[in-house]
């Protein structure tokens, strides 16, 4: 799976070299989460994306669509060649998740919708039988500033959504800076526990730990929140842990070379506490 | 020609009575926002998510994504405005088979006050592609149109009232999207939406007859742009004036759709609807404040046809 994660990161950088650019930071922070879900945890069929008994994945932080497209390519829902069409004329790969792409269940570019949608899919799955398929919803930590997330979280608890797992990508940055500087809130895990969710925390880049935690989450009664400590733009040393990685356009060869050089396995990741200039989507 | 009967029945009450059987027959998940307007039975799939309109719309969309048709029951004032983006992105854009029911439509919230009036709902729902926007003329139409919305292969908004409202004898059975000429006429077309308003239109037509004008009355129970063409065509070619009557703000509601559809004819148009935000008061007094009584509409129409601009 480490090899898959590296390949996903390569795809993401490839997409950022297009004329439109892309949400690099929030895509890179989600890579291991997506690889763990799509290659280890979820019961899905790339030959039948709408298989009735499938586990459902909801990308609530819709701006991480590049990471999802890249993962879907590695998982053979789409071809690897299609990744290079990202945001080019005629492409179905849009900056935010586009539902014409197999494996993309909802158009979630507007933040704060995914958990409410997941309440519906997980409810429908529970009606199908005593051993229901699961719904996994990936949220960003900036996204938790949307009130609709908590309205839906209350409903999940009220419905005892036992087959629902919320995975929170806590990369600590958003458009203009650090999350705690934009709108500080109680620690993420405390909030989910306070809403009555079974809550666990994990290193969001440790694939083995992620798989183990997700295995436990699937077996847990009641809705479960998996709070993942991550690094924004993880794997790109030059940009890791910086708000400026939020939206990146690698429109010059110098930029591309610099980013690619910093992606070598030996390059150390920058400390997550570093601050950078704001990026602009 | 339909007559206004002495009977008055609440469209919301008949909805509550009819829904359990219809929901089971059509395998519809009912999602409630603690409105108190649902009478759940054990056979129904019923989820009361509490005071959470966005969560209700999102849940219904997610369930429909997995193959379950859904109905969401809300107060019109709270679903349409508060949850508009959820309706836009999760229901209308993907064309989901979800029926959103809004109770206390128009000014029927009455003394509950302006926070509970829904006079913007027709315009907002009309703005959304694919959305059917339905306002039954009476209780019988409410049940028939509810079932048609549940069978419709796409999104629908069904506006209901609150308390008892007019019932019409001999009103033809409704068909989604098809307007109903309820009184033939050749001078002035009165196009009406909603129980109180259709009653007023029929009374105004009689008043106009006394003043020497022949008034056509059309009941428009499906007010969306998709139906507007049919409503525009329903206006008699002999009519020289168009008057639209609705319990809603006139920007974007039924009148705006019908006038746009009939616009090529160059027919002069008088829109009559709710004016501004309404104060607390009885439903009747709020209609008076908006000039939606028989006397007021008659006066407005006569002024309109006798003083060309």
Interface residues (C-beta under 8 A of the other chain):
Chain A: X52 X56 X58 X99 X105 X106 X107 X110 X113 X115 X116 X117 X118 X119 X120 X121 X122 X123 X124 X125 X127 X148 X151 X152 X154 X155 X158 X159
Chain B: X29 X45 X47 X49 X50 X52 X54 X55 X57 X58 X59 X60 X61 X62 X63 X64 X65 X66 X67 X68 X70 X85 X86 X89 X90 X93 X94
